[in-house]
């Protein structure tokens, strides 16, 4: 449930309420706004039945949350969350573009792509240092060295970095070198990994699993937030259907659905969804029209020689053209890049 406190509620009132809730075995999380303090209460709701919480000093209202995802839901927080990524605000009226190579390769290539996407207007650099591949014989990424390359690209361009983590044992490197930790589609229900990234305040980009429902995605986000990390972004990257003409089916209806159900920012990845660079631009435009808060787009200076997913990567010149088109779409729906 959510307990809203009165504006005049004192710290003593809050402590008294929290002590009572914890004595009942509840987990509490406090959010202090400009005018109101909100207490999220997590645990077995049967324990709270019959408890006169509304009569505690300083309590204004007590509202049960019916959805199984508590902290993620609109019931817990009505206004949209805005995530601060090293000064870049994700959420709100401005649309954020995260662009870069699928896999980090050589340092000079990584820095060159970072410079190209920054010049075109991207505000966050994406790049895979660790790559989960279906085949064990495919390129698996440079690992820690790749994170070093991304950090150098960040130093030279000023772009914050988002990269995917595969193993919680590498978390220390990501906390130091990355600005956003991406949890990929294959790890969306790796609950131990979710709990580990949830123990820190580092922003997390959580991708929807290949066959995951909206509810499963939201519950995975709840795993992260229940550990204290409120800086969560959701990413629609396509789901597996019977269609074989393209890699995945980009479920753009998920965008307005998620925006209605949760306060978290929603990002769309048209590159991994379609698997074809020719489809990236139209689906990126459609995602903005559908209400997405940001895009995750693959860009490579030489896709023909890319070590990973060159067929879905835009060349810098095409990315620049797309950015110009996206600006028009954003303006048409009352947003800006």
C-alpha positions as CSV (number, residue, x, y, z in Angstrom):
1,X,0.0,0.0,0.0
2,X,0.9,3.7,-0.3
3,X,0.6,6.0,2.8
4,X,0.6,9.7,2.1
5,X,1.6,11.9,5.0
6,X,0.3,15.4,5.7
7,X,2.5,18.4,4.8
8,X,2.8,19.2,8.5
9,X,3.9,15.6,9.4
10,X,7.0,15.6,11.6
11,X,10.0,13.3,11.6
12,X,8.7,11.9,14.8
13,X,5.4,11.1,13.2
14,X,7.2,9.4,10.3
15,X,9.5,7.4,12.6
16,X,6.6,6.3,14.7
17,X,4.7,5.0,11.6
18,X,7.8,3.3,10.2
19,X,8.5,1.5,13.5
20,X,5.0,0.1,13.6
21,X,5.1,-1.1,10.0
22,X,8.5,-2.8,10.5
23,X,7.3,-4.5,13.7
24,X,4.6,-6.1,11.5
25,X,7.3,-7.4,9.2
26,X,6.8,-4.9,6.4
27,X,9.4,-3.3,4.2
28,X,9.1,0.4,3.8
29,X,10.5,2.9,1.3
30,X,10.1,6.6,1.8
31,X,9.9,9.2,-0.9
32,X,10.0,12.8,0.2
33,X,8.6,15.4,-2.3
34,X,8.3,19.2,-2.1
35,X,4.9,19.0,-0.3
36,X,4.3,15.4,0.6
37,X,6.1,12.4,2.0
38,X,5.0,9.1,0.7
39,X,5.7,5.7,2.3
40,X,5.5,2.6,0.2
41,X,4.7,-0.5,2.3
42,X,5.8,-3.9,0.9
43,X,5.0,-7.3,2.2
44,X,2.1,-9.6,2.9
45,X,-1.0,-7.4,2.7
46,X,-3.0,-9.8,4.9
47,X,-0.9,-8.7,7.9
48,X,-2.1,-5.1,7.4
49,X,-5.8,-6.0,7.3
50,X,-7.5,-4.4,10.3
51,X,-4.5,-2.2,11.1
52,X,-5.7,1.4,11.8
53,X,-2.9,3.0,9.9
54,X,-5.0,6.0,8.9
55,X,-5.3,7.1,12.6
56,X,-1.5,7.5,13.1
57,X,-0.4,11.1,13.6
58,X,0.5,12.8,10.3
59,X,-1.2,10.3,8.0
60,X,-3.4,11.8,5.3
61,X,-4.4,8.7,3.3
62,X,-3.8,5.0,3.0
63,X,-4.3,3.5,-0.4
64,X,-3.9,-0.2,-1.2
65,X,-2.0,-1.0,-4.4
66,X,-3.8,-3.8,-6.3
67,X,-1.1,-4.5,-8.9
68,X,1.6,-7.1,-8.0
69,X,4.2,-4.5,-9.0
70,X,4.0,-1.9,-6.3
71,X,6.8,0.6,-6.7
72,X,6.6,0.5,-10.5
73,X,2.9,1.3,-10.7
74,X,1.1,4.5,-11.4
75,X,-0.8,3.9,-8.1
76,X,2.4,4.4,-6.2
77,X,3.5,7.5,-8.3
78,X,1.2,9.5,-10.5
79,X,3.8,11.7,-12.2
80,X,6.4,10.4,-14.7
81,X,9.8,9.5,-13.3
82,X,12.8,11.4,-14.8
83,X,16.1,9.6,-14.6
84,X,19.3,11.6,-14.3
85,X,22.0,10.0,-16.4
86,X,25.2,12.0,-15.7
87,X,23.2,15.2,-16.4
88,X,21.0,13.8,-19.3
89,X,17.4,13.7,-18.2
90,X,15.5,10.6,-19.4
91,X,11.8,11.1,-19.3
92,X,9.7,14.2,-19.4
93,X,9.2,16.2,-22.6
94,X,12.7,15.7,-24.1
95,X,13.3,12.5,-26.1
96,X,16.8,10.9,-25.5
97,X,18.7,9.2,-28.3
98,X,21.2,6.5,-27.3
99,X,23.3,5.5,-30.2
100,X,26.5,3.6,-31.0
101,X,27.9,0.3,-32.0
102,X,26.3,-3.0,-31.1
103,X,29.7,-4.3,-30.0
104,X,32.8,-2.3,-28.9
105,X,35.7,-3.2,-31.2
106,X,38.9,-1.1,-31.5
107,X,39.4,2.1,-29.5
108,X,39.7,4.4,-32.6
109,X,36.5,2.9,-34.1
110,X,34.6,3.4,-30.8
111,X,35.7,7.0,-30.3
112,X,35.0,7.8,-34.0
113,X,31.4,6.5,-33.8
114,X,30.9,8.3,-30.5
115,X,32.0,11.6,-32.2
116,X,29.7,10.9,-35.1
117,X,26.6,10.3,-33.1
118,X,27.3,13.2,-30.7
119,X,27.6,15.5,-33.7
120,X,24.3,14.3,-35.0
121,X,22.6,15.0,-31.7
122,X,22.7,11.8,-29.7
123,X,23.1,12.3,-26.0
124,X,24.1,8.9,-24.7
125,X,26.6,6.4,-26.2
126,X,25.6,2.8,-26.4
127,X,28.1,0.0,-26.9
128,X,28.4,-3.7,-25.9
129,X,31.6,-4.6,-24.1
130,X,30.1,-8.0,-23.1
131,X,27.9,-9.7,-25.7
132,X,25.4,-12.5,-25.1
133,X,25.4,-14.5,-28.3
134,X,23.2,-17.4,-29.3
135,X,26.2,-19.3,-30.7
136,X,29.2,-19.9,-28.5
137,X,31.4,-19.4,-31.5
138,X,30.2,-15.8,-32.2
139,X,32.1,-12.7,-31.0
140,X,31.5,-12.4,-27.3
141,X,32.8,-8.9,-26.8
142,X,36.1,-7.4,-25.5
143,X,34.9,-7.5,-21.8
144,X,36.6,-5.2,-19.4
145,X,38.8,-3.8,-22.2
146,X,35.6,-2.8,-24.0
147,X,34.4,-0.9,-21.0
148,X,37.8,1.0,-20.9
149,X,37.2,2.0,-24.6
150,X,33.8,3.3,-23.8
151,X,35.1,5.3,-20.9
152,X,37.7,6.9,-23.1
153,X,35.0,7.7,-25.7
154,X,33.0,9.3,-22.9
155,X,36.0,11.3,-21.9
156,X,36.6,12.6,-25.4
157,X,32.9,13.3,-26.3
158,X,31.2,13.9,-23.0
159,X,28.5,11.3,-23.8
160,X,27.3,9.1,-20.9
161,X,27.7,5.4,-21.6
162,X,25.2,2.6,-21.5
163,X,26.5,-1.0,-21.7
164,X,25.1,-4.5,-21.0
165,X,26.1,-6.5,-18.0
166,X,26.0,-10.3,-18.1
167,X,27.5,-11.4,-14.8
168,X,27.0,-9.8,-11.3
169,X,30.7,-10.4,-10.7
170,X,31.5,-7.7,-13.2
171,X,29.3,-5.1,-11.4
172,X,32.2,-3.2,-9.9
173,X,33.6,-2.5,-13.4
174,X,30.2,-1.2,-14.6
175,X,29.7,1.0,-11.6
176,X,33.0,2.6,-12.4
177,X,33.0,2.8,-16.2
178,X,29.3,2.9,-17.3
179,X,26.6,5.5,-16.6
180,X,23.7,3.1,-17.3
181,X,23.8,-0.6,-16.7
182,X,21.8,-2.5,-19.3
183,X,20.1,-5.7,-18.4
184,X,19.5,-7.5,-21.7
185,X,16.5,-9.5,-22.9
186,X,18.1,-12.8,-22.0
187,X,18.6,-11.7,-18.4
188,X,15.3,-10.0,-17.8
189,X,14.3,-12.7,-15.4
190,X,17.8,-13.3,-14.0
191,X,16.4,-12.4,-10.6
192,X,19.7,-12.6,-8.7
193,X,21.3,-10.2,-11.2
194,X,18.3,-7.9,-10.9
195,X,18.6,-7.8,-7.2
196,X,22.4,-7.0,-7.5
197,X,21.9,-4.0,-9.8
198,X,19.0,-2.9,-7.6
199,X,21.3,-2.5,-4.6
200,X,22.9,0.5,-6.2
201,X,21.6,3.9,-7.4
202,X,23.2,3.4,-10.9
203,X,20.5,3.8,-13.6
204,X,19.4,0.6,-15.1
205,X,18.0,0.0,-18.6
206,X,15.8,-3.2,-18.4
207,X,15.0,-4.8,-21.8
208,X,11.9,-6.9,-22.3
209,X,12.5,-10.6,-22.8
210,X,12.0,-12.2,-26.2
211,X,8.8,-14.0,-25.0
212,X,8.0,-11.9,-21.9
213,X,4.6,-10.3,-21.2
214,X,4.2,-6.7,-20.1
215,X,3.4,-8.0,-16.6
216,X,6.6,-10.0,-16.4
217,X,8.6,-7.0,-17.5
218,X,7.0,-4.8,-14.8
219,X,7.7,-7.5,-12.2
220,X,11.3,-7.7,-13.2
221,X,11.5,-3.9,-12.8
222,X,9.9,-4.4,-9.4
223,X,12.8,-6.7,-8.4
224,X,15.2,-3.9,-9.1
225,X,13.2,-1.2,-7.4
226,X,12.4,-3.3,-4.3
227,X,16.1,-3.3,-3.5
228,X,16.1,0.5,-3.4
229,X,17.2,1.5,-6.9
230,X,14.5,3.9,-8.3
231,X,16.5,4.7,-11.5
232,X,14.9,2.2,-13.8
233,X,14.1,2.6,-17.5
234,X,12.1,0.0,-19.5
235,X,13.1,-1.0,-23.1
236,X,10.8,-2.5,-25.7
237,X,13.1,-4.4,-28.1
238,X,10.7,-6.7,-30.0
239,X,9.2,-10.0,-29.1
240,X,9.4,-13.4,-30.7
241,X,6.3,-14.3,-32.8
242,X,5.6,-16.6,-35.7
243,X,6.7,-14.0,-38.3
244,X,10.0,-14.7,-40.0
245,X,10.3,-11.8,-42.4
246,X,12.2,-9.8,-39.7
247,X,14.1,-10.8,-36.6
248,X,11.4,-9.9,-34.0
249,X,8.0,-8.2,-33.9
250,X,8.4,-4.7,-32.5
251,X,5.5,-4.3,-30.1
252,X,4.8,-0.6,-30.3
253,X,1.5,-1.0,-28.5
254,X,3.6,-1.8,-25.5
255,X,4.7,1.9,-25.3
256,X,1.4,3.5,-24.5
257,X,0.4,0.5,-22.4
258,X,3.5,0.8,-20.3
259,X,3.0,4.6,-20.0
260,X,-0.4,4.0,-18.6
261,X,0.6,1.3,-16.1
262,X,3.9,2.7,-14.9
263,X,5.7,6.0,-14.2
264,X,9.0,4.7,-15.5
265,X,10.5,6.0,-18.8
266,X,10.0,3.8,-21.8
267,X,12.8,3.3,-24.4
268,X,12.4,1.6,-27.8
269,X,15.2,-0.3,-29.6
270,X,14.2,-0.6,-33.3
271,X,17.6,-2.0,-34.3
272,X,17.5,-5.3,-32.4
273,X,13.7,-5.5,-33.0
274,X,13.9,-5.5,-36.7
275,X,17.4,-6.7,-37.5
276,X,17.5,-4.7,-40.7
277,X,18.8,-1.2,-41.0
278,X,16.2,-0.4,-43.7
279,X,13.5,-0.8,-41.1
280,X,15.1,1.1,-38.3
281,X,14.2,4.6,-39.4
282,X,10.5,4.0,-40.0
283,X,10.1,2.1,-36.7
284,X,12.1,4.8,-34.8
285,X,9.7,7.4,-36.1
286,X,6.7,5.3,-35.2
287,X,8.1,4.8,-31.7
288,X,8.3,8.5,-31.1
289,X,4.8,8.9,-32.3
290,X,3.7,6.2,-29.9
291,X,5.1,8.1,-27.0
292,X,8.5,6.6,-26.4
293,X,10.8,8.6,-24.1
294,X,13.9,7.5,-26.0
295,X,15.5,5.4,-28.7
296,X,18.4,2.9,-28.7
297,X,19.9,2.8,-32.1
298,X,22.9,1.0,-33.5
299,X,25.4,3.0,-35.5
300,X,28.6,1.8,-37.1
301,X,31.0,3.6,-39.4
302,X,31.6,0.4,-41.4
303,X,28.7,-2.0,-41.0
304,X,30.1,-4.4,-43.6
305,X,33.0,-5.1,-41.3
306,X,31.2,-4.9,-38.0
307,X,31.9,-7.9,-35.6
308,X,28.3,-7.9,-34.5
309,X,24.9,-7.1,-36.1
310,X,26.3,-5.0,-39.0
311,X,23.1,-5.7,-40.9
312,X,21.0,-3.6,-38.5
313,X,23.5,-0.8,-38.0
314,X,23.0,2.7,-39.6
315,X,26.0,4.5,-41.1
316,X,26.6,7.9,-39.5
317,X,25.3,9.7,-42.5
318,X,22.0,7.8,-42.4
319,X,21.8,8.3,-38.6
320,X,22.2,12.1,-39.2
321,X,19.3,12.0,-41.6
322,X,17.2,10.1,-39.2
323,X,17.9,12.6,-36.4
324,X,16.6,15.4,-38.6
325,X,13.4,13.4,-39.4
326,X,12.9,12.5,-35.7
327,X,13.0,16.1,-34.8
328,X,10.0,16.8,-37.0
329,X,8.1,13.8,-35.6
330,X,8.9,14.9,-32.0
331,X,7.6,18.4,-32.7
332,X,4.4,17.0,-34.2
333,X,3.6,15.2,-31.0
334,X,4.6,18.0,-28.6
335,X,8.1,16.6,-27.7
336,X,11.7,17.6,-28.6
337,X,15.0,15.9,-29.1
